[in-house]
Every structure is written in structure tokens, then in C-alpha cells.
Amino acid sequence: MNCKKIYFVLLAFSLCFNAFAQQPAKVTTVFNPQELFAQDLYKTNGDEFRSANGAPGPKYWQNRADYNLKATIDSNSNQLTATESIHYINNSPDQLSSLWLQM
């Protein structure tokens, strides 16, 4: 009989705690997945540099830099010696007035 009383008391406590448990706050959002992933996601037709889906167009260009770096470390004198040659190709229709390098 004692076990039944203990079981009943535990059941009553658990029901009381559940009744007073904090309810999660309702989250409101403006996110609409149907609108975000709609068939007409790409609203522009693109241009000569990029197509509507972001792929390169006929006038898309990239500059190129090829380099050769030779470096040696002298651990006795704690010196780093290096030489580098850079071949930079400007594929842009604009002329570059300067080129910044960071080593």
C-alpha cells in the first residue's frame, strides 16, 4: 500500500510541475521559403558579364598572376633570403595604373 501512495504522490507532483512549466515563446518571422526558393528566383536576365544564375557571361574576365618564389632559410644566422618573379596578365578592358603586392 505504501508503494501506491508514493507512486500517486510522484505522479501528482509531475503533473503539477508540467502544468506550471514555462511555455516556449511563439516566434514570428517574415521568412517565407516558398518566396525565397520560387521558380523565378533570378529576377534579372543577367548581362554580358554574368548570366542570371551567376555563371560567367561572354564579357567576363579575370586577371592572372603566375609567380616563382625561391626562398632559403639560414638557421645559423637567422636569415631568410628570397627572390620572386611575377608575371601578371591584365585581362581587364581597363588599364591598371598600379599593382599592389603583399608579402
OpenMM code with the backbone's topology and positions (N, CA, C; nanometers):
from openmm import Vec3, app, unit

residues = "MET ASN CYS LYS LYS ILE TYR PHE VAL LEU LEU ALA PHE SER LEU CYS PHE ASN ALA PHE ALA GLN GLN PRO ALA LYS VAL THR THR VAL PHE ASN PRO GLN GLU LEU PHE ALA GLN ASP LEU TYR LYS THR ASN GLY ASP GLU PHE ARG SER ALA ASN GLY ALA PRO GLY PRO LYS TYR TRP GLN ASN ARG ALA ASP TYR ASN LEU LYS ALA THR ILE ASP SER ASN SER ASN GLN LEU THR ALA THR GLU SER ILE HIS TYR ILE ASN ASN SER PRO ASP GLN LEU SER SER LEU TRP LEU GLN MET".split()
positions = [
    Vec3(0.0816, -0.1192, 0.0000),
    Vec3(0.0000, 0.0000, 0.0000),
    Vec3(0.0857, 0.1253, 0.0000),
    Vec3(0.1966, 0.1210, 0.0691),
    Vec3(0.2877, 0.2347, 0.0764),
    Vec3(0.3426, 0.2709, -0.0616),
    Vec3(0.3714, 0.1721, -0.1445),
    Vec3(0.4249, 0.1964, -0.2799),
    Vec3(0.3224, 0.2681, -0.3657),
    Vec3(0.1946, 0.2352, -0.3480),
    Vec3(0.0910, 0.3011, -0.4271),
    Vec3(0.0807, 0.4487, -0.3894),
    Vec3(0.0936, 0.4789, -0.2601),
    Vec3(0.0866, 0.6183, -0.2155),
    Vec3(0.2046, 0.6986, -0.2717),
    Vec3(0.3221, 0.6397, -0.2660),
    Vec3(0.4414, 0.7084, -0.3175),
    Vec3(0.4271, 0.7315, -0.4678),
    Vec3(0.3778, 0.6305, -0.5375),
    Vec3(0.3577, 0.6440, -0.6817),
    Vec3(0.2571, 0.7542, -0.7123),
    Vec3(0.1469, 0.7596, -0.6357),
    Vec3(0.0442, 0.8611, -0.6568),
    Vec3(0.0990, 1.0011, -0.6284),
    Vec3(0.1790, 1.0163, -0.5242),
    Vec3(0.2376, 1.1467, -0.4896),
    Vec3(0.3348, 1.1912, -0.5994),
    Vec3(0.4172, 1.1011, -0.6474),
    Vec3(0.5106, 1.1350, -0.7549),
    Vec3(0.4363, 1.1732, -0.8824),
    Vec3(0.3308, 1.1029, -0.9136),
    Vec3(0.2509, 1.1338, -1.0308),
    Vec3(0.1859, 1.2711, -1.0177),
    Vec3(0.1334, 1.3025, -0.8983),
    Vec3(0.0705, 1.4327, -0.8761),
    Vec3(0.1731, 1.5456, -0.8896),
    Vec3(0.2921, 1.5269, -0.8327),
    Vec3(0.3973, 1.6286, -0.8447),
    Vec3(0.4386, 1.6501, -0.9894),
    Vec3(0.4543, 1.5419, -1.0643),
    Vec3(0.4969, 1.5575, -1.2032),
    Vec3(0.3905, 1.6293, -1.2852),
    Vec3(0.2629, 1.6026, -1.2573),
    Vec3(0.1570, 1.6728, -1.3285),
    Vec3(0.1549, 1.8208, -1.2919),
    Vec3(0.1785, 1.8512, -1.1651),
    Vec3(0.1813, 1.9919, -1.1223),
    Vec3(0.2979, 2.0655, -1.1877),
    Vec3(0.4139, 2.0051, -1.1893),
    Vec3(0.5304, 2.0703, -1.2493),
    Vec3(0.5101, 2.0915, -1.3994),
    Vec3(0.4491, 1.9955, -1.4663),
    Vec3(0.4228, 2.0102, -1.6094),
    Vec3(0.3201, 2.1196, -1.6365),
    Vec3(0.2244, 2.1336, -1.5476),
    Vec3(0.1211, 2.2352, -1.5672),
    Vec3(0.1789, 2.3759, -1.5554),
    Vec3(0.2779, 2.3919, -1.4688),
    Vec3(0.3366, 2.5238, -1.4477),
    Vec3(0.4656, 2.5460, -1.5257),
    Vec3(0.5003, 2.4527, -1.6098),
    Vec3(0.6231, 2.4668, -1.6893),
    Vec3(0.6101, 2.5850, -1.7844),
    Vec3(0.7203, 2.6483, -1.8072),
    Vec3(0.7199, 2.7663, -1.8952),
    Vec3(0.6970, 2.7227, -2.0399),
    Vec3(0.6030, 2.7855, -2.1032),
    Vec3(0.5737, 2.7562, -2.2416),
    Vec3(0.6726, 2.8324, -2.3305),
    Vec3(0.7187, 2.7712, -2.4406),
    Vec3(0.8115, 2.8421, -2.5295),
    Vec3(0.7420, 2.9610, -2.5952),
    Vec3(0.8185, 3.0679, -2.6134),
    Vec3(0.7639, 3.1878, -2.6758),
    Vec3(0.7371, 3.1609, -2.8231),
    Vec3(0.6294, 3.2161, -2.8727),
    Vec3(0.5962, 3.1992, -3.0136),
    Vec3(0.6847, 3.2927, -3.0951),
    Vec3(0.7532, 3.2372, -3.1937),
    Vec3(0.8451, 3.3143, -3.2759),
    Vec3(0.7734, 3.3555, -3.4037),
    Vec3(0.7766, 3.4838, -3.4315),
    Vec3(0.7199, 3.5313, -3.5570),
    Vec3(0.8338, 3.5696, -3.6497),
    Vec3(0.8196, 3.5344, -3.7738),
    Vec3(0.9247, 3.5613, -3.8711),
    Vec3(0.8621, 3.6035, -4.0034),
    Vec3(0.9399, 3.6752, -4.0824),
    Vec3(0.8940, 3.7149, -4.2151),
    Vec3(0.9505, 3.6221, -4.3222),
    Vec3(1.0226, 3.5194, -4.2796),
    Vec3(1.0816, 3.4240, -4.3735),
    Vec3(0.9721, 3.3425, -4.4404),
    Vec3(0.9736, 3.3399, -4.5716),
    Vec3(0.8777, 3.2628, -4.6489),
    Vec3(0.9552, 3.1741, -4.7450),
    Vec3(0.9711, 3.0439, -4.7149),
    Vec3(1.0532, 2.9582, -4.8011),
    Vec3(0.9985, 2.9457, -4.9429),
    Vec3(0.8669, 2.9523, -4.9586),
    Vec3(0.8111, 2.9431, -5.0937),
    Vec3(0.8529, 3.0645, -5.1763),
    Vec3(0.8606, 3.1802, -5.1114),
    Vec3(0.9026, 3.3007, -5.1837),
    Vec3(1.0526, 3.2991, -5.2107),
    Vec3(1.1288, 3.2514, -5.1125),
    Vec3(1.2741, 3.2510, -5.1275),
    Vec3(1.3196, 3.1558, -5.2374),
    Vec3(1.2604, 3.0387, -5.2454),
    Vec3(1.3031, 2.9379, -5.3418),
    Vec3(1.2042, 2.9241, -5.4576),
    Vec3(1.1418, 3.0326, -5.4930),
    Vec3(1.0449, 3.0292, -5.6024),
    Vec3(1.1155, 3.0041, -5.7355),
    Vec3(1.0371, 2.9642, -5.8355),
    Vec3(1.0927, 2.9335, -5.9663),
    Vec3(1.1542, 3.0564, -6.0321),
    Vec3(1.1026, 3.1734, -6.0020),
    Vec3(1.1565, 3.2951, -6.0620),
    Vec3(1.2539, 3.3646, -5.9666),
    Vec3(1.3421, 3.2842, -5.9054),
    Vec3(1.4389, 3.3385, -5.8105),
    Vec3(1.5284, 3.4423, -5.8762),
    Vec3(1.5724, 3.4152, -5.9987),
    Vec3(1.6582, 3.5081, -6.0699),
    Vec3(1.5689, 3.6062, -6.1451),
    Vec3(1.5495, 3.7229, -6.0857),
    Vec3(1.4535, 3.8180, -6.1401),
    Vec3(1.5097, 3.8985, -6.2567),
    Vec3(1.6418, 3.9031, -6.2710),
    Vec3(1.7003, 3.9732, -6.3847),
    Vec3(1.7487, 3.8711, -6.4865),
    Vec3(1.7639, 3.9145, -6.6087),
    Vec3(1.8100, 3.8246, -6.7140),
    Vec3(1.9613, 3.8191, -6.7227),
    Vec3(2.0306, 3.8883, -6.6348),
    Vec3(2.1745, 3.8920, -6.6395),
    Vec3(2.2222, 3.9974, -6.7370),
    Vec3(2.3526, 4.0020, -6.7586),
    Vec3(2.4100, 4.0957, -6.8545),
    Vec3(2.5259, 4.0271, -6.9253),
    Vec3(2.6085, 4.1044, -6.9964),
    Vec3(2.7169, 4.0417, -7.0730),
    Vec3(2.8293, 3.9885, -6.9842),
    Vec3(2.8312, 4.0293, -6.8547),
    Vec3(2.9356, 3.9822, -6.7638),
    Vec3(2.8917, 3.8612, -6.6813),
    Vec3(2.7644, 3.8576, -6.6428),
    Vec3(2.7110, 3.7457, -6.5643),
    Vec3(2.5729, 3.7096, -6.6163),
    Vec3(2.5467, 3.5795, -6.6248),
    Vec3(2.4125, 3.5367, -6.6633),
    Vec3(2.3216, 3.5462, -6.5409),
    Vec3(2.1952, 3.5191, -6.5565),
    Vec3(2.1001, 3.5339, -6.4473),
    Vec3(2.1310, 3.4416, -6.3305),
    Vec3(2.1900, 3.3253, -6.3558),
    Vec3(2.2208, 3.2335, -6.2464),
    Vec3(2.3605, 3.2549, -6.1887),
    Vec3(2.4327, 3.3572, -6.2358),
    Vec3(2.5638, 3.3882, -6.1802),
    Vec3(2.6808, 3.3305, -6.2571),
    Vec3(2.6551, 3.2528, -6.3598),
    Vec3(2.7635, 3.1956, -6.4401),
    Vec3(2.8294, 3.3063, -6.5234),
    Vec3(2.9576, 3.2923, -6.5565),
    Vec3(3.0250, 3.3942, -6.6370),
    Vec3(2.9593, 3.4134, -6.7733),
    Vec3(2.9499, 3.5404, -6.8157),
    Vec3(2.8942, 3.5737, -6.9457),
    Vec3(3.0041, 3.5906, -7.0496),
    Vec3(2.9706, 3.6321, -7.1720),
    Vec3(3.0700, 3.6424, -7.2787),
    Vec3(3.1755, 3.7501, -7.2545),
    Vec3(3.1469, 3.8525, -7.1748),
    Vec3(3.2457, 3.9571, -7.1481),
    Vec3(3.3062, 3.9448, -7.0087),
    Vec3(3.2932, 3.8294, -6.9473),
    Vec3(3.3511, 3.8066, -6.8153),
    Vec3(3.5017, 3.7904, -6.8299),
    Vec3(3.5778, 3.8474, -6.7378),
    Vec3(3.7226, 3.8367, -6.7450),
    Vec3(3.7796, 3.8200, -6.6051),
    Vec3(3.8996, 3.7646, -6.5990),
    Vec3(3.9745, 3.7523, -6.4742),
    Vec3(4.1194, 3.7844, -6.5034),
    Vec3(4.1825, 3.8543, -6.4108),
    Vec3(4.3264, 3.8781, -6.4228),
    Vec3(4.3998, 3.7539, -6.3751),
    Vec3(4.5271, 3.7448, -6.4118),
    Vec3(4.6042, 3.6256, -6.3782),
    Vec3(4.7422, 3.6660, -6.3296),
    Vec3(4.7924, 3.5943, -6.2322),
    Vec3(4.9282, 3.6168, -6.1823),
    Vec3(4.9976, 3.4817, -6.1679),
    Vec3(5.1088, 3.4652, -6.2381),
    Vec3(5.1937, 3.3466, -6.2243),
    Vec3(5.3204, 3.3919, -6.1529),
    Vec3(5.3655, 3.3147, -6.0571),
    Vec3(5.4842, 3.3563, -5.9831),
    Vec3(5.5757, 3.2383, -5.9558),
    Vec3(5.7018, 3.2717, -5.9350),
    Vec3(5.8034, 3.1739, -5.8992),
    Vec3(5.8765, 3.2298, -5.7783),
    Vec3(5.8698, 3.1619, -5.6673),
    Vec3(5.9291, 3.2074, -5.5414),
    Vec3(6.0359, 3.1079, -5.4999),
    Vec3(6.1565, 3.1601, -5.4776),
    Vec3(6.2666, 3.0769, -5.4292),
    Vec3(6.3133, 3.1364, -5.2977),
    Vec3(6.3116, 3.0564, -5.1915),
    Vec3(6.3479, 3.1061, -5.0597),
    Vec3(6.4402, 3.0072, -4.9904),
    Vec3(6.5320, 3.0611, -4.9123),
    Vec3(6.6209, 2.9795, -4.8297),
    Vec3(6.6240, 3.0382, -4.6893),
    Vec3(6.6385, 2.9503, -4.5928),
    Vec3(6.6481, 2.9916, -4.4530),
    Vec3(6.7822, 2.9458, -4.4007),
    Vec3(6.8570, 3.0401, -4.3466),
    Vec3(6.9841, 3.0091, -4.2814),
    Vec3(6.9579, 3.0118, -4.1313),
    Vec3(6.9478, 2.8951, -4.0709),
    Vec3(6.9139, 2.8879, -3.9288),
    Vec3(7.0287, 2.9312, -3.8392),
    Vec3(7.1522, 2.9275, -3.8901),
    Vec3(7.2657, 2.9717, -3.8092),
    Vec3(7.2645, 3.1234, -3.7898),
    Vec3(7.2322, 3.1962, -3.8969),
    Vec3(7.2320, 3.3426, -3.8872),
    Vec3(7.0903, 3.3994, -3.8751),
    Vec3(6.9901, 3.3117, -3.8677),
    Vec3(6.8503, 3.3542, -3.8587),
    Vec3(6.8132, 3.4494, -3.9715),
    Vec3(6.8458, 3.4104, -4.0946),
    Vec3(6.8160, 3.4944, -4.2105),
    Vec3(6.7304, 3.4194, -4.3105),
    Vec3(6.6364, 3.4932, -4.3665),
    Vec3(6.5531, 3.4433, -4.4744),
    Vec3(6.5907, 3.5219, -4.5986),
    Vec3(6.6265, 3.4505, -4.7053),
    Vec3(6.6614, 3.5136, -4.8317),
    Vec3(6.5669, 3.4588, -4.9380),
    Vec3(6.5130, 3.5508, -5.0208),
    Vec3(6.4176, 3.5055, -5.1208),
    Vec3(6.4261, 3.5909, -5.2455),
    Vec3(6.3936, 3.5288, -5.3582),
    Vec3(6.3757, 3.6004, -5.4843),
    Vec3(6.2420, 3.5552, -5.5410),
    Vec3(6.1779, 3.6469, -5.6117),
    Vec3(6.0482, 3.6146, -5.6685),
    Vec3(6.0349, 3.6825, -5.8031),
    Vec3(5.9776, 3.6106, -5.8974),
    Vec3(5.9430, 3.6715, -6.0254),
    Vec3(5.7923, 3.6548, -6.0446),
    Vec3(5.7278, 3.7637, -6.0866),
    Vec3(5.5827, 3.7637, -6.1048),
    Vec3(5.5510, 3.8014, -6.2481),
    Vec3(5.4666, 3.7233, -6.3103),
    Vec3(5.4167, 3.7540, -6.4440),
    Vec3(5.2673, 3.7797, -6.4296),
    Vec3(5.2269, 3.9064, -6.4426),
    Vec3(5.0874, 3.9467, -6.4214),
    Vec3(5.0222, 3.9766, -6.5550),
    Vec3(4.9062, 3.9192, -6.5782),
    Vec3(4.8327, 3.9401, -6.7030),
    Vec3(4.7033, 4.0138, -6.6704),
    Vec3(4.6866, 4.1311, -6.7290),
    Vec3(4.5663, 4.2110, -6.7097),
    Vec3(4.4683, 4.1809, -6.8228),
    Vec3(4.3654, 4.1040, -6.7926),
    Vec3(4.2624, 4.0729, -6.8905),
    Vec3(4.1487, 4.1740, -6.8874),
    Vec3(4.1587, 4.2709, -6.7992),
    Vec3(4.0549, 4.3720, -6.7864),
    Vec3(4.0575, 4.4667, -6.9054),
    Vec3(3.9432, 4.5201, -6.9445),
    Vec3(3.9431, 4.6217, -7.0506),
    Vec3(4.0008, 4.7547, -7.0018),
    Vec3(4.0184, 4.7704, -6.8699),
    Vec3(4.0741, 4.8928, -6.8129),
    Vec3(4.2241, 4.8779, -6.7926),
    Vec3(4.2946, 4.9875, -6.8082),
    Vec3(4.4381, 4.9884, -6.7832),
    Vec3(4.4620, 5.0028, -6.6339),
    Vec3(4.5563, 4.9242, -6.5805),
    Vec3(4.5888, 4.9322, -6.4389),
    Vec3(4.6997, 5.0346, -6.4197),
    Vec3(4.6759, 5.1318, -6.3334),
    Vec3(4.7794, 5.2321, -6.3057),
    Vec3(4.8759, 5.1857, -6.1982),
    Vec3(4.8370, 5.0886, -6.1182),
    Vec3(4.9256, 5.0370, -6.0138),
    Vec3(4.8852, 4.8937, -5.9804),
    Vec3(4.9775, 4.8246, -5.9159),
    Vec3(4.9538, 4.6869, -5.8740),
    Vec3(5.0094, 4.6726, -5.7333),
    Vec3(4.9278, 4.6280, -5.6406),
    Vec3(4.9685, 4.6128, -5.5005),
    Vec3(5.0039, 4.4687, -5.4747),
    Vec3(5.1172, 4.4469, -5.4113),
    Vec3(5.1605, 4.3119, -5.3706),
    Vec3(5.1834, 4.3126, -5.2221),
    Vec3(5.1546, 4.2018, -5.1590),
    Vec3(5.1791, 4.1873, -5.0156),
    Vec3(5.2559, 4.0595, -4.9938),
    Vec3(5.3631, 4.0692, -4.9178),
    Vec3(5.4463, 3.9530, -4.8904),
    Vec3(5.4422, 3.9234, -4.7425),
] * unit.nanometer
topology = app.Topology()
chain = topology.addChain("A")
for resn in residues:
    res = topology.addResidue(resn, chain)
    for name in ("N", "CA", "C"):
        topology.addAtom(name, app.Element.getBySymbol(name[0]), res)
